[in-house]
Amino acid sequence: MSDGNVVMEEAQTGDSLHYLSDEQVQQGIEAMFFAYRGFTHDPDRILATMAYGRAHHRAIHFIARSPSTTVNNLLGILGVTKQSLNRVLRTLVQDGLVESRVGENDKRERHLRLTDAGARLERQLSDAQRARVRDAYRNAGPDAVSGFRTVLEAMMEPDLRRKYHAIGEQDP
């Protein structure tokens, strides 16, 4: 495995990244698949006790990040069909986790907000993921954290990258 150390040392210099082999790129892809499994493991376990899935988690996450977001805005962020999102939202509203209000200016809009119970669930789901990401960041170090974020942003489609940056600008 000493070749892996050489690869890591070479990968730290900008020029060497142009010469990554297909196998090195494939290993990165596989690492992302396994990391995603780890990243979603704890929330999936929590959601399964409530008969919810990842679609519910994504909706809860983005409603929490942008309180009073509209259904149309959430559709754009999630990239799902109206039918699919309505099914998820109907369950979350019925279970008392999300409230949906008619827009004050435009009665056709529905604004979404987490209830207190929804906010507690969101915290529980996010706490598990934040702990995992925080530990990984701490172990990897600041340069790796910056590089990782750069890689993730570079893989985003331009319109999704803009949405990602817009959501980040909403942080207090």
Secondary structure, DSSP 8 states (H G I E B T S, - for coil): -HHHHHHHHHHTSTGGGGG--HHHHHHHHHHHHHHHHHHHHHHHHHHHTTT--HHHHHHHHHHHHSTTEEHHHHHHHHT--HHHHHHHHHHHHHTTSEEEEE-SS-TT-EEEEE-HHHHHHHHHHHHHHHHHHHHHHHHH-HHHHHHHHHHHHHHS-HHHHHHHHHHHTT--
